[in-house]
Amino acid sequence: MGKRGERGLLPKPPWLDPEKVREAEREALRVVREALRGVRRDELASAVLELYREIPRESWLVRGVARVLLGTVARKGEGTWLVYGVPELGDWHGYYIVALEGGRYRCSCFASSWGWRRARRICTHVAAVMLARRVGG
Ligand SMILES: [Zn+2]
């Protein structure tokens, strides 16, 4: 396809661009490690530290931070968020709905045919929402 044909296309969102996803994963790893070492003190680092006290799983936090850095979290209403799926992170759907009900987070990935495995742990879509809320999302 020539340049003429591509002109009208919207740019690909970062979460669908494998190169941008890898960049975000590298940056997320740096953010989480620096936050846990106490050498980073911005809003995102504070959110990481706060969450780590509840759920001390570094790889879960890194994936959550990567989703936030990619801009995948959109607030939809009171206690409801839309989290765009990132194929590079293993997502099968275009988006997931995360809802906060009675102090508990639920994600639509729990209801997917493969999701039952993930329901036992908190998925990284929820991690992204928990982080985004703490940085004003
Ligand atoms: Zn999920």
Residues whose N, C-alpha, C, O or C-beta is under 5 A from the ligand:
A	BS01	ZN	Y96 C107 C109 C123 H125 V126
